[in-house]
């Protein structure tokens, strides 16, 4: 299959010349006169690479690159800049926004074709690396996932089998206790399956942002669900632009984790300068350090029985990033597990 290239260039003669060169070398080329037209093409077609001029009417190359890198579908799409003159600041600006390369006009045919091939190979290398890491994670965590999904399922099946075969042997209090245990196991299983579905849908997720008028009130309503004593300190309340459903999911995950793994009450919650801090004492890690948030990430699962797939905090991290905020985690010097969400860009 031919490599499909989007060429964005407002100089008609140069555009046609480059198109001819690329087509001679067996690339399939679609052209656009500016960034605005290029975005229309990107919405309707799949491309393997973009080669774009910088200075263009209506939408320049920098804005086009920014729009491409902010689109989940296109964030790994190679992007090469064309420029009549490359200043150091221009080069730095392009690299910071994710450009693969710069070509200076006039472009020699050999340089153009080589740059395109190199960028395509880099993309393939990135995709292969990501796929390898995904396979490594899946292989390493397969037993954990099976354990997490099968344990509550077997619990439900055992209880139902017991009730079916020996219903007459239980009084109402015993039946209620068994049914409550089955209900708890079913909620655990359902939560794990929902998080797997959320993980699979991350690439297609687009925030439905609206105004959360009071972060403080949202937190207060969620804190009532904690089964641990908590301490809530508010330096200042503020509003944010956020996907409300996702905001509630993030708060629920963070507070439930704090409650589940709290070794000593209270759970500490504070709002300070646009940042939410949630922390709890824990017995898993014995020294202060940063905590890497990764999918299926759990602390010494072989030793500590943790209910869950280790997806909740990772989902929160990615959802936070997609809603213009940043979630981090660490073990503090006094051995608290601390999660922080910086909402400064979501205000």
N, C-alpha and C positions, 0 to 999 in steps of 0.2 A: 504494500500500500504506500502511495506517495506521501511524503511529508507535506502537510498543509501549512502554508505560511501566510500571515497577514502583514502586508507591506503598507505602512502609513507614511505618506510623503506628499507634500502639497505642490512640489515642482513637477509639472506634468512630464517634461522630457526625461528628467532623472528617474521618475517613477517608472516610466515605460522601459527605460534602459535597464534598470535593475530587475524589473519583472522579466524581461527577455533573458537576462543572464541566469536568473534562478530557474526559469522554466527549461532552459537548455540543459541545466544540471538536474533535471527531473523533479523539481519541486512543483507542487501545485500552489499557485499564488493568487490571492485575492487582494485587491488594493483599496485604500481609503485615502481621501484627501486631507483629513484631519482626525483628531482624536474622537470627536463626537460621532462621526460616521463609523470609525473603527469600533466604538462601543456597540453600535447597532449591529455590526457584523458579528461581534463576539456573542451577542445575545442569540443570534440565529444560527451560528455555525460553530463547529469544533475546530480549533487550530492547534498546531504543534509548537508554534513559535511566533513571536511578533518582532518585526523590525520596524522601528519608528523614528521619524525625524523629531527634533525637539521643538524648534520654533515653527508653529503652525497656527492658522486662524481658528477661532471658536474654542478649541481645546488643544493646549500644547502637549508635548510628549510627557512632561513631568506629571501633569494631572491625569493623563491616560494611564501612566504607570501606577500612580496611586490608586486609581479606581480598579485596576487589574489586581493589584496586590491585596485589596480589601474585599475582593470577591472570592468566596470559598472555592468556587469551581475553578478559578483561574490562578490561584496563589502560587502554583508550581509551574506556571507557563513561562518558558524562557522569554526574555525581553532584551533586545539589543537596540541601543540608541544610535542614531545617525546625527552628526553635527558638522557644520562647516568649520567650526573651531572649538576645540575642547580646552576650556580653562580648568585649572585645578579644582576650583570650587564647584564647577559644573559636574566634573567627574565624581567628586565626593558626594554631591547631592544625589546623583543617579545611583551610585552604589548603595547609599544609605536607604534608598527606596526600593532596592531589589533588582536593579538592572544587571544583566549578565555581562555586558560588554559595551564598549564604545567603538564606533567606526567613524573616522573622519572623512568628510567629503573632500574631493571626489574619491569614491570607493573603487578600488581595483577589484576586478571580478574574482580573482583568487582569494583575496582577503575576505570578501563578502561570503563566498561559499564556505571557506574554512571556519569563519566565525559562527555561521549558522550550524555547521556540523558539530563544532565543539560544544555549543550551547545545548544542542539536542542530546549529545552524549552525556553531558553533565546532568540533564534532566533524568535520563534513563538510569544513571548511577544513583541519583537521589531516590528515585522510586524503588530501585532494587534494594537499597540500604533500608528504607522504611519497611518494605515487605519482609526483609530478613528479620528486622527487629520485632515486627508484629508476630512472625512465626515463632521467634524465640520466646516471646512473652506467652503466646498461646501454649507452646509446648511445656514451658516451665510451670505454668499455672493450671494446666488441664486438670490435674488431680484435685487441685483446690476447688475449681469450678464444679467438677463432678461431685465432690464432697458436699459443697455448699448447696447444690440443687437437690441431691439425692437424700441428704439427711432429713430435711423437713418433709420431703415427699414420702419417704419411708415411714416417718412418724405419723403422717396423716393416714397412710394405708394401714398401718398396724392398728391404729385406734379404730378405724372404720371396720376392719376385719374383726376386731375384738367385740365391738358393739353388735355387729351382724351375727356373730356366732354365739354370743353369750349375753344378749341383751337382758334376759330375765334374771341374770345374776347380779345386776347393779340396781341400787336405789337411785332416786332422782338426784341426790347430791353427788354421787359418784359419776353418774352420766353427765351432769353439768360440768364436773371437773375434766372429764375426758374430752368433751366437746370444746371446752375452752382451750385445752392443749392443742387440739386439732386446728382450732381457729388461729391460734398464735403461730403454729407451724405453717399454715396456709398463707398468712400475711408475710412471713419471712420469705417463703418461696416466691410469692407474688412480687415482693420488693426486689428480689434478685433478678427475676425475669424482666421487670420493668426497667431496671438499670442496664441490663444487656441490650434491651431495645433502644434505650436512650443513647447508649454508646454507638450502636449501629447507625443511629440517625443524626449524629453530631455533624457530619459533613453537609447535610441538607438543612441544618437548623439556621433560621433567620429570625432575629429578635423581633417581637411585636411590641415595640417600646411604647410606653405611656408614662404619665407622671405619677410617681410614688410621692405623695405630698409630705409624708412624715415617715422617715426611716425609723424613728423612735417608736411610733405607734405599731408599726409592723413587727418590730422586735418584741415589744411588750406582749402583743397577742400571741406570738410564737413561744415566748418563755413560759406561758401557762402550761404548755404541753410537757415541760421537763418534769421528770420524777426525782430530781435532785434540787437541793437548795441552791439558789443562785444569788449573785450580787451584781446589780446593774447600775453602772455609773454613766451619766450623760454629760459630756462637756458642752455639746451643742447638737441640736436637731437640724436636719436639712432634708431637702427633697432631691430626688434623682429621676432621670429618664431611664426606665428599665422595663424589661419584660416581666410583668407582675407575677405571672405563673412561675417563671423561672426564679425570680427573687424569693418567692415563698419556698420553692424546692431547695434553694441554696441554704436558706435559714434553717429549714427543717433538718437537712442533712447534718449541718454543722452542730446544731443544738443536740440532736439525737446522738451523734458521735461523742460529744462532750459528756452527755449524761451516761452513755453506755460504758465508756472507758474511764470515768471519773473514779479515782482511787480514794479521794478524800474531798468532801464537800467544803466550800461551795464551788459551783461553776462561775467563772469570772467573765462578765460581759461589759464592754464599755464602747461608747462612741466618742471619738476624739479627732477633731480636725478632719472630718470627712472619712475617717477610717473606723471600721468595725473590728473590735478585738474580742475574741472568744478564747478562753483558756481553761484547762482543767489539770489537776494533778494526775500523774500517771505512773505506772510501775514497769513499763515496758523498756524504756531507754534510760540509761544511768548517767548520761552526760549531755550537756547542752550542745545542740547542733542544729543545722538546717535540715528540714525534712523534704525529700524529693517526692513530689506528687506525680505518680505514674499510674496507668491503668493496672488493675489487679495488684496494687501495691499494699502489702500488709507487713506488719512487723513480726518476723519470726513466727509464721503461721504454724510451723511444726510444734512450737512450744505453747503459744498462746491460742486458745480457742476463740476466734473472732467470728461473730455472725455477720456474714456479708461477703461480697465478692471483692471488696477493695476497689470499688468503682465510684462510690459516692463522692469522695473528695476530688477525684480526678474530673468527674462530670461537673462539679461545682467550679473547679478551676477554669475549664474550657468555657462553660456558660458565662462565667464572670468576664473572661476576655472578650467574648462576643458581645457583651453588653457594656464595653468600654470601662471595665474595672479590672482590678488585679488581685488575685487571691494567692497568698503564700502561707507556708506552715513551717514551724520550727519547734524544737525542744528548748525551752528557756533554761537559764542557769539554775533556777530553782526547781527544774524538772517538771515544768508544766508543758503540756502540749498546747501550742498557741496557733490559732488561725487568724489571719488578718485579711480584710478586704478593703482595698483602697478605692473609694468611690469618686475620687476628685475629678476624673474625666467624665463621669456619668451625671454630674450635677447639671 
